[in-house]
Amino acid sequence: MTNFLYAVEVMINGLMAGVLYALVALGFVLIFKASGIFNYAQGVLALFAALTLVGLQEGQIPFAHLINATLGTELHHFGWHMPALLAILLTVGVMILLAIAIERFILKHLVNQEPIILFMATIGLAYFLEGLGDIMWGADIKTLDVGLPQGGSMWIEEKTAVLGGDGFYGFFIDRLDIVAALVAAVLVISLTVFSQYSKQGRALRAVADDHQAALSVGISLRFIWVLVWSIAGFVALVAGIMWGAKSGVQFSLSLIALKALPVLMLGGFTSIPGAIVGGLIIGVGEKLFEFTIGPMIGGATENWFAYVLALVFLVFRPQGLFGEKIIERV
């Protein structure tokens, strides 16, 4: 009985981890639906948003290291601490301005280009933003505190301890993961409704199908791209907050994009609900596999299980669970 309860605890924690994966995958899906390209820079957007949020909160002077090296000064902070809510709102504004800049200086010059060219542009954008974040806010590990609860839920532990009798102390569920799950649920519902029922959502799908056809019926390609990159920036900010609060804001945060790849392969590159379902499958699958099979083969299976599962899907169902099957007529 105790082993079964531990397996249930592992499964629940896997669901919570899967939600965090899904948050990152949502940004990829939004960009892909609007432009038909894989946005390599989404993970770096989460990093840049988290760095900006921490910098604003702590009153850090942007480009302080560059200013000090150039002018010989010793400037580091403004001397004030910004409230979390105000810092989040200002960071949203920064991400919107970044979306406008991306459209104006990159995307508008690449209309009707091949997807590989757009993909390469996002690779260049990723490295540019990573370097910009380093110059603006520094490369040291930062602590992100926006008032989110941390640590295990004592209420859940106490209520579930009675299930296993002696020797079972209850389920350990991180309160931050619970908050992330609730936020992800609200996001996916909102984005699904927006994509399916709003005028802008229908325009977004039209742009993804054919740029020229969308332009011919009066859809502003520039507006749609700014809109979708702004939304993707907001999703990246949410993901950056959750991951940053959990493990600190550091440059390895940009690597969460790699964890989103198997999620997208399972859920489908064009499906918002698929990003959530794929994230949950990956989260639960890797935790249960490590719990049941890991000890038999030496452990450390979480690093590769998701990619093996994604490979299986690529072989037998390359469009994913919810993706649209591509049929080309020749």
N, C-alpha and C positions, 0 to 999 in steps of 0.2 A: 504493500500500500504506500509506504514511504517513497519508494522509487517512482511509483506512478505520480505522486504529488510533485516530486522534484522535476519529473518530465513535464508536468503541466506548468510549473514555474518557469522552466526553460522556454516553453512554447510562448508563454505570455511575454517574457522578456524579448523573445524573438520578434513577436508582433510589434513591440515598442521600437526595436531597432529597425525593423522594416519600414516603419512610419518615417523615420529620419532619412532612410534611403529614398523613399518615395518623394519626400519634400524636394530633394535635389533633382530627381528625375522629372518632376513637374516642369521645371524650367526648361529642360531639354525638349519636352513634348510641345510646349508652347511655341518655341522658336521653330521647331520642325513643322508644326502645323501651319505656321505663317510663311515660311520660306522654303520648306522642303530640304533643309540642310541640318546636319548635326552640329550643334553649337558647342565646340570644344571649350569655349571660354566660360561656360556656365559655372563650373567649380571655382574658377578664379573670381567670378562675380560674387559668389558667396563669401570668399575670402576678402575681397575689396570692401564689400558692404560691412562685414564684421569689423575690419580694421578702421573704417570710417566711423562706425558707431562708437567703438572704444575711444578713438581719438577725440571725438566730439564730447563724449562723456567726461573724459579726464582733462579737458581743456588743453589738449596738446596742440602746439603750433605746427600746422602742416609745413613740410619741407624744412623743418628746423635744422636737421643735420646739414642740408645743402646750404642754408642761409648762414649757419655758423662757420662752415668751411670756407665760404666765399667772403664773408665780411669779418670773420674773426670774432664774432659775438658768442655769447653763451645763453641763447634763448632756447627754452624748451616748452614751457607751459604759460598759458594766459593767467593762471592763478585762480581759476574758478572751476567748479564741478557742475556739469549740466545734468538736470534731472533726466532719468531714463526715457520717459515718454517724449520729451522735447527732442532728445538726441535721436530717437527712432524716427520721429517726424522729419527732422532735418536730413537724416540719412536717406529716407524715402525721396526727398527732394533732390538729393545728390544723385541717386540712381536714375531718376527721371531725366535730369540734365545729362547724365552719362548716356542714356538711351538716345536722346536728341543728338548728342555729339557723334555717336556710333552711326546713326542714320545719315547725318550730314557729311561726315568725312569718309565713311567707308561704304555703306550699303547703297547709297544713291548712285555711286559710280559702278555698281556691279549688277544693275538690273539686267535680267535675261542672260546672265552669265551661267556657265555650267556649274552644277552643284559642287564639284570638286574645288572650283575656284573660290566659292563662298566658304567652303569648309576650311580651305587654307587661310582665308582671311580671318576666320575665327581663331585659328591657331596663333596667328600673328597678334591678334587682339588679346589673347590670353597671356602671352608673354609680355606684351606691353603693359597690361593692367597689373600684372604681378610685379614688374619693375616699378611702375608708378606707385603702387601701394607701399613698396619698400622705401622709396624715396620720400613719400609723404609722411608715413607714420613709423618707419623704422622696422627692423626685422626681428626685434626681441619678442618673446612670447608674452601675450597680454591676457589679463584676466577680465572676462566679460561678466558683468553683474547688472542685470536689468530687473532684479526682483523676482526672478523665477525660483520656485521651490527646488531645493536640492536634497539628495539623500533618499533613503527608502521611506515608504509610507508605513508608519507605525500602526495606523488604523487597519490597513490591509493585513499586516503581519499578525496583529492580535485576532482579527476576525477569522483568519485562515489557519491559525495555529491549532485550533481544536479539531481540524480535519484529520490529522495524522496521529493524534495522541502524543505520548511521550517520545521525545527525540526529534520531533518536527516543530520548527519554530515559526512556521508560517511562510507565505510567499514574500520574497523581497522584490518589490516593484519600485523603481525609481520614480519619484514624483515628477521630475523633469520629463521623463518619457511619457507620463500620463498627459501632461500639458501639451507635449508635442503631438500626441495622438489626437487630442481634441482640436488643436489648431489645424492639423492636416485634414481632419474631417471637414472642418468649416471651409478650408481652402478648396478642396476638391469639389465640394457641392457648389460653391460659388463659381468656380471656373467652369464647371460642367454646364451650369445654367447660363452663364455668360456666353459660352461657345455655341450652345444649341439654340438659344432663344433670343439673343440680342442682335440688333442690326450689325454692330461691329463684329460680333462673333461669326455671323454668316459671311461678312466681308473678309474676315481673316481666312476662312476656309476657301473662299474664292481665290484669294491671292495665292494660297498654297497650290491650288490646282493649275492656275495659269496666270502669270503676271500680265501678259498683254491683254488677255480677255478681261481681266479685272479692271485694267486701266480703261478699256474701251467702253465699259458700262458706268464709268464715273467714279470708281473706287480709288481713293487716294492711296497709292502704294506707300508713300512716305509716311502718311499718318498711321497706317496700319503697322508699319515696322516700328515706329516710335512707340505706339501703344503696346505692342506685344513685347518689345524689349523692356519697356517700363514695368510691365506685369512680371516678366521673367526676373527683372532686377528686384522687385518686391519679394517674389518667391525665394530668390537667392538670399535676400536679407533675412527672411524668416528662418531659412535653413542655416544661415551663418550664425544667427542668434542661438538656435538650439544646439548646434555642434560646438560653437564657441563657449557657451555656458557649460557644456558637458566636459570638454577637454581643453579649453583655452584657445585663444585666437593665435594661431601660428601658421606659417606658410605651408605646412603639410595639409592644412585645411582644404587647399585647392585640389588635393588628390581624391576628395570624396567624389569627384566627377567619375573616377574610374569605377567606384562602387555602384554608380548609377547605370553603367553600361549593361550589366546583366539584368537589371530591373527593366530597362527599356526593351531588351531582347525578349523578355518574357511577356511583358504587358503590351508591347507594340509601340512604335514610335509616334503614332498618331492618336493615341487614346489617353485622355486624362484619367478616367477611372482605371485604365490598364496600368498606369504608373503606380497607383496606390496598390492594386492587387499584386503586381509584380514585386513591389517592395515588401509586401507582407509575406509573399511566398519565399523570397530570398531570405528575409530576416528569420522566419520560423525554420526554414529548411536548414540554414547553416548552423543555427543553434542546436536543433535536434540531431543533426548529423554529427556534430562535435560531441554531443552528450551521449549518443548511442554507439556510434561507429568510431569516433575519434580515439578513445582509449585503446582500441584494438590495433590501430595502425600508427600509433605514436603521437596523435593529437595534431594541433595546428592546422586543422582542416578548414577553418573559417576563411583563410586567406585564398583558397582556391575552389571551394565548393560551388560558390555562385557562378564562377566562370565555366566550370564543367557543366552545370545545369543549363547555362545559357547556350553552350555549344550543342547540347542535345536538342534544344529548341531550334537552333539554327538549322540543324540537319532535318528535323521532321516538321517543323512549323516556323519557317523563317519570318513570317509576319507577326508572330507573337499571338497571345491569347485573344487580344482585342483589336489588333491591327488590321488594316484593310489589305486584302489580298491583291497584289499588283498583277494585272493581266495585260500583257503587251501583245498587240496584233501586228503581225509582220506580213 
